[in-house]
Amino acid sequence: MEAKNQSTKNENNDVVIEALSQFWNKNKRAISISVLAIVLVVCVNWAYTKYLQQPKEAKANDALFKAEEYYRIDSLQKALNGDGFNLGFIKVIEKYSGTKAANLAYFYAGDCYLRSGEFAKAVENLKEFNTDAKQIQARAYKLLADAYSELNKNEEALEFYKKAAFHFTTDSYNAADYLFNAAQLAEKTGNTKEAIDLYNQLKEKFPNTQQSNDADKFLAKLGIYK
């Protein structure tokens, strides 16, 4: 019985091997071309990253350094436009498009424009910025909301204040502040129902913050006592 089972297994193996052999003979040219294409794609990507993208990233980081220094000391125009010798954020974006440094320059430029009163340009730049660092992305959403608010685009502002608040709730201090801004804007623009809902969410989600305590005062002003 055991010998019979072994014979059956050998026959099955022979069938599989024969099928694979026929498949290879029939398709070997197409398979070889596909494998070669994959190898070429991998090699091209490696060469692009090593010889083009990485050097470009390094140069972009160097160019960003001085603009960041000006940003830190609130020299906003030099941060944006450079000083005649060093690039500002605008030129970093133009010259090093597609790099991480250029992406970060969008954030800085957006904040500079916001603080300079150029709100439309602030929106334009902040919308281009994105990062996996949730705390920074939440901050970008908040700045975007500020810019929209200054442009009297209150629906967009409210949307981004809420987006900022819930993007990284681990940072309870800032998240509570962003949610408080949302509630304040809703109240200011006559959206009382949403303002009440947002103040209540603030108390529920961030009970140990100053903003939560302040929410009680504004709820009382709106006739809600708890």
C-alpha positions in Angstrom: 0.0 0.0 0.0 2.8 2.3 0.9 4.6 1.6 -2.3 1.4 2.3 -4.3 1.0 5.7 -2.5 4.7 6.5 -3.3 4.2 5.6 -6.9 1.1 7.8 -7.1 3.1 10.7 -5.6 5.9 10.2 -8.1 3.4 10.2 -11.0 1.8 13.5 -9.7 5.2 15.1 -9.4 6.0 14.0 -13.0 2.8 15.6 -14.2 3.6 18.8 -12.4 7.1 18.9 -13.7 5.9 18.2 -17.3 3.3 20.9 -17.0 5.8 23.5 -15.8 8.3 22.4 -18.5 5.6 22.9 -21.2 4.6 26.3 -19.7 8.3 27.4 -19.7 8.9 26.3 -23.3 5.7 28.0 -24.4 6.3 31.3 -22.5 10.0 31.5 -21.9 10.5 34.5 -24.2 7.7 36.5 -22.6 8.9 35.6 -19.1 12.5 36.5 -19.9 11.3 39.9 -21.2 9.2 40.5 -18.1 12.0 39.6 -15.8 14.4 41.9 -17.7 11.9 44.7 -17.6 11.6 44.4 -13.8 15.4 44.3 -13.4 15.7 47.4 -15.6 13.1 49.3 -13.6 14.8 48.4 -10.3 18.2 49.5 -11.7 16.8 52.8 -13.1 15.1 53.6 -9.8 18.3 52.8 -7.9 20.4 54.9 -10.2 17.9 57.8 -10.1 17.8 57.8 -6.3 21.6 57.5 -5.8 22.9 59.8 -8.5 20.1 62.3 -8.9 17.6 62.4 -6.1 20.0 62.0 -3.1 22.4 64.8 -4.3 19.4 67.0 -5.1 18.1 66.4 -1.6 21.5 67.3 0.0 21.7 70.5 -2.0 18.1 71.4 -1.1 18.8 70.9 2.6 21.8 73.1 2.4 19.8 75.8 0.6 17.0 75.6 3.2 19.3 76.0 6.2 19.8 79.8 5.9 16.2 80.5 5.1 15.3 78.5 8.3 17.6 80.7 10.3 15.9 83.9 9.0 12.5 82.3 9.8 13.6 81.6 13.4 14.5 85.2 14.0 11.3 86.5 12.3 13.1 88.0 9.3 10.2 86.9 7.2 11.0 88.6 3.9 14.6 87.3 3.9 13.2 83.9 4.8 10.9 84.0 1.8 13.1 85.8 -0.8 16.6 85.2 0.3 19.3 87.7 1.1 21.0 88.0 -2.3 23.5 85.3 -1.5 21.3 82.6 0.0 18.0 81.3 -1.3 14.7 81.9 0.4 11.9 79.4 0.7 10.3 80.5 -2.6 13.5 79.7 -4.6 14.0 76.5 -2.7 10.6 75.3 -3.8 11.2 76.4 -7.4 14.8 75.0 -7.7 14.4 71.8 -5.7 10.9 70.7 -6.6 10.1 67.2 -5.5 12.5 67.1 -2.5 11.7 66.9 1.2 13.3 70.2 1.7 11.0 71.8 -0.9 8.0 70.2 0.8 9.0 71.7 4.1 9.6 75.1 2.4 5.9 75.1 1.5 5.1 75.0 5.3 7.6 77.7 6.2 6.5 79.9 3.2 2.9 79.5 4.1 3.5 80.6 7.7 5.6 83.6 6.5 2.9 84.7 4.1 0.2 84.3 6.9 2.2 86.4 9.3 2.9 89.0 6.6 -0.8 89.4 5.8 -0.7 87.7 2.4 -3.4 85.2 3.2 -4.1 83.9 -0.3 -0.4 83.0 -0.8 -0.5 81.4 2.6 -3.3 79.1 1.5 -1.6 78.4 -1.8 1.6 77.2 -0.1 0.1 75.4 3.0 -2.1 73.3 0.7 1.0 72.0 -1.0 2.6 70.8 2.2 2.1 67.3 3.6 3.9 65.1 6.1 3.6 61.9 8.0 4.6 63.8 11.1 1.1 64.2 12.6 1.9 67.0 15.0 3.4 69.2 12.2 0.6 68.3 9.8 -2.0 69.3 12.4 -0.1 72.6 12.8 -0.2 73.1 9.0 -4.0 72.5 9.0 -4.4 75.1 11.8 -2.4 77.7 9.9 -4.4 77.0 6.8 -7.6 77.5 8.8 -6.2 80.9 10.1 -5.5 82.0 6.5 -9.0 81.0 5.3 -10.5 82.8 8.3 -8.7 86.0 7.4 -10.1 85.6 3.9 -13.6 85.3 5.3 -13.8 81.8 4.0 -15.4 80.6 7.2 -16.6 77.2 6.0 -13.1 76.2 4.9 -11.6 77.7 8.0 -14.0 75.7 10.2 -13.2 72.5 8.3 -9.4 72.9 8.8 -9.7 73.9 12.5 -11.6 70.6 13.0 -9.2 68.7 10.9 -6.3 70.1 12.9 -7.9 69.2 16.2 -8.5 65.6 15.4 -5.4 64.8 13.4 -3.2 64.3 16.4 -5.2 64.2 19.6 -2.2 62.9 21.6 -1.0 66.5 21.7 -3.9 67.4 23.9 -2.8 71.0 24.5 -2.7 72.0 20.8 -5.5 69.8 19.8 -7.8 71.4 22.4 -6.7 74.8 21.2 -7.5 74.0 17.6 -10.9 72.6 18.6 -11.6 75.7 20.7 -10.7 77.9 17.6 -13.3 75.9 15.7 -16.0 76.4 18.3 -15.2 80.1 18.5 -15.4 80.5 14.8 -18.7 78.6 14.6 -20.1 80.8 17.4 -18.8 84.0 15.8 -20.4 83.2 12.4 -23.8 82.4 14.0 -23.6 78.6 13.8 -24.7 78.2 17.3 -25.7 74.5 17.1 -22.3 73.5 15.9 -20.5 75.8 18.4 -22.3 74.1 21.2 -21.5 70.6 19.8 -17.8 71.6 19.5 -17.6 73.1 23.0 -19.1 69.8 24.3 -16.6 67.7 22.3 -13.8 69.8 23.7 -15.0 69.1 27.3 -15.4 65.4 26.5 -12.1 64.8 24.7 -9.8 67.2 26.5 -11.3 67.6 30.0 -8.0 68.5 31.7 -7.1 71.5 29.5 -7.7 75.2 30.1 -9.7 75.3 26.9 -12.1 72.8 28.4 -12.6 75.1 31.4 -13.2 78.1 29.1 -15.7 76.1 27.1 -18.0 76.1 30.2 -18.1 79.9 30.1 -19.0 80.0 26.5 -21.7 77.3 26.8 -23.2 79.2 29.7 -23.3 82.3 27.5 -25.2 80.3 24.9 -27.6 79.1 27.6 -26.1 75.7 28.2 -25.5 74.9 31.8 -23.9 71.6 33.0 
